[in-house]
């Protein structure tokens, strides 16, 4: 698309152009970090928050690292609770 004042692009995409996919994995990385932290500190809080962020990263943002983030958060949640039960 060009302006009426010359062939300068306007920065707009034509109708029907594919949507830009998310290239960042910010939510997935935060979810992984929270999953690892939940092994030691407050697994119910950090593990659940990490799991929710990982699910949002998978369903809404379609991030590449979302599935490993779900696994790490779930393992951190369950592992932290088991570790807390064994040490209590």
HELIX and SHEET records of a PDB file:
HELIX    1   1 UNK A   26  UNK A   37  1                                  12    
HELIX    2   2 UNK A   43  UNK A   59  1                                  17    
HELIX    3   3 UNK A   66  UNK A   87  1                                  22    
END                                                                             
